[in-house]
Amino acid sequence: MEQKSSWDEFANSVYEQFEKTGGLSLDDKVKFDPEACLSCGGVCCFAPEILLTPYDIYRLAKAGVFKKLKVNLSDFLKKFCEVYVGPHSKVPVVKLGTEEHRACPFLAPVLCKDKDGVLKQKIGSAGKPMFLCGIHNVKPFKCRLFPLGMIATSDGRSGIVFLNRDSCKGCDTSKEIGVRQVLGVDVLNVDKAALAMDVAGEATKLAHAISADDRFLKFFNNLLFSILYDASYQFGEKGIEFEKLVEMQRDLMKKVPDTIKSSDFQQVLAKHGVTVTLKEEWK
């Protein structure tokens, strides 16, 4: 398990990579050996940075995963996730895993029979118990894309990057694999994931444009969480088209600056001694 400091260093390196390259195209190649995953045991499934995007929440809800677990989004987040404000994005982030449940809750053990016919958990070549994803068809895009990842910046840009992890055997290779091959059938879903990242990028840009005290920022982050995650859960549960969700999220995001600038809203803020300023491009 990597410590938070090493995760921060890794996150910074990913941002630096994106700034230098502008992201990967579908025709690019990266050094990765997918065969290493067959005997891995699921090391990355125990990693501290399996993040759930609003698109992931939408897909899980639409597939009925929350109903099968007999939980709503709030219950799921409390039991299996940590929610915090991203140090770079300044918007709400949902991470799978808590102090009590460190591994992904969707992991399923790989079972096999020993010489006596007794079922036991299979041990991989790395000497660790093996697991498979219990929600493979709708598993988080973070997992589906590995060793690739998607990133959104404070100026509204987004793209695909290579996540070169020291802890991953698949990354310790001279073999190359194409970005399009990694994505496989999910090339079609990348467009939707990119739409979700664009919305996250717009939220990030807005978050970086606001200067206020902690009281307002807490309210603002709760508002963003409702727009990004709560709405994704509700639209997914009802089976409403993803594109309509994105359209609504963008419409709501556009109204936030105007609401903040409105005289009625400013009067309420002034009454409670709260000052909120927006960068020039939002005024």
Protein Blocks (a to p, Z undefined) as FASTA:
>chain_A
ZZfklmmmmmmmmmmmmmmnnpaafkbccdddfklmmmnnommmmpckbccdfklmmmmm
mnommmmnopafklmmmmmmccdddfklopacddehifklmbafkbccdddddfkopacd
dddfkopacdddfklmlgcfklmmpccdcdddfkopacddddddfklmklmccbdcdfkl
mnmmmlmmmmmmmmmmmmmmmmmmmmmmpccdfklmmmmmmmmmmmmmmmmmmmmmnopa
fklmmmmmmmmmmmmmmmmmpmklmmmmmmnopacdddfklZZ
